[in-house]
């Protein structure tokens, strides 16, 4: 029985849970290490994101004979130029639309109130009580504002933490661009034989998984943002650029993000002109069809091979556990874990086949 996979898996789960329980019991011992990990996690995460986005540029430059340090400098210069161009072109437009939105906020609030009153007039025919939902949302918003006002010290500490993060990101990013080929060999150097080969293959598979998701999802979201902006601008929807930029960030969350991005666009369309809701719905539908049937298959392919139901479940669970950040990192984390498990399973299967072959050879002799 001890050689059965289900028994070994059960024992591994039990041991893992025991280790977690012991770590929780003596967590005071690990607090310094936990503080270090939480300090470098966000800079490391953002540095890795920048690395995967810009690594194709570095690889293209080095293929053309550019040295490593020169290619890194070129990448930093390109980032600065892009940020400068955004600051000169996009930021003024966004600022103007934000100012217009703020100036129209009272009128928009009145329109929303009128719309809400219309909905309330049909309250008895609805399966839910919208007034209760709105009241709960208002109570939560008031609670958040009161907590924000009463936690000035926490805000100051968070500001310092953000500054530290902004300082650390370029350092992580630089060394990732400089020494990324050395990372996996240095990690597997303590191992030897088949274990070293297994660890090497697994880490390269994880790298390919992260590369496929990050580069593909960023490119898909950027293209979708452009499509939505063009569509919103053509129909004359107010705050088209703000809504498109919001959609860009929301589309980083697969399946659920596009629906979240559609809600403010639909609400503003109803307030501006109810007929625009049909146009916004049509543009969103067309953009999603182009994205799902044309852009995503050609950009990302079937590398991740994730079922839509699995994606939705993982994203919702991560959102309940870690909020918006959890929703952003849920799918790449799940894909990495899936890749690791697949490699472990393949390694164990190959090892079992090898042992059986050796046993058969020994029996033949």
Secondary structure, 3 states (H helix, E strand, C coil): CCCCHHHHHHHHHHHHHHHHHHHHHCHHHHHHHHHHHHHHHHHHHHHHHHHHHHHHHHHHHHHCCCCHHHHHHHHHHHHHHHHHHHHHHHHHHHHHHHHHHHHCHHHHHHHHHHHHHHHHHCHHHCCCCHHHHHHHHHHHHHHHHHHHHHCHHHHHHHHHHHHHHHHHHHHHHHHHHHHHHHHHHHHHCCCCHHHHHHHHHHHHHHHHHHHHHHHHHHHHHHHHHHHHHHHHHHHCCCCHHHHHHHHHHHCCCCCHHHHHHHHHHHHHHHHHCHHHHHHHHHHHHHHHHHHHHHHHHHHCCCCCCCCHHHHHHHHHHHHHHHHHHHHHHHHHHHHHHHHHHHHHHHHHHHHHHHHHHHHHHHHHC
